[in-house]
Amino acid sequence: MNNDKINDILGLDPSENEKSMVTTESFKPPVERKDGKDIDVDYDYSRDSYYNLIDKGNQAIEGILEIAKEGQHPRAYEVAGQLINQVATTVDKLQDLQKKLKDLKELPKTADTKIQNALFVGSTNELQKMLNRKEKHNGEIIDDDKK
């Protein structure tokens, strides 16, 4: 069967179908940025893609439900249920994306800055000189070199 016969059977206008088709042109990858804002760019791109997928999924659900109502075929209802499940999964992924971005942005703030097990590399003579260079004088730490 060619596309014209399918469109006639389904009662669809081919010009409307071409307008609603997803093309690769609508999914252009973002331009890489040099200012360290790649996380934000990736987040925006992912978010837009999820919104696009959810929108297309909702359109597909509406279409398959119309077909299911007209034909009363169990398979059409099964496909509608699968589409609904896939859209719900995409919505969950969109929410997970929000949480992941929040975690990424909070990571530097919550990083442990306490240093444990600092290692001095040098001779004992160099360590003794470094320790002797510092002395307390009226609550201030000064270097012996500056005396």
Secondary structure as GFF3:
##gff-version 3
##sequence-region A 1 147
A	DSSP	alpha_helix	3	10	.	.	.	ID=ss1
A	DSSP	alpha_helix	14	20	.	.	.	ID=ss2
A	DSSP	three_ten_helix	24	26	.	.	.	ID=ss3
A	DSSP	alpha_helix	38	71	.	.	.	ID=ss4
A	DSSP	alpha_helix	74	110	.	.	.	ID=ss5
A	DSSP	alpha_helix	124	133	.	.	.	ID=ss6
A	DSSP	beta_strand	134	137	.	.	.	ID=ss7
A	DSSP	beta_strand	140	143	.	.	.	ID=ss8
A	DSSP	three_ten_helix	144	146	.	.	.	ID=ss9
###
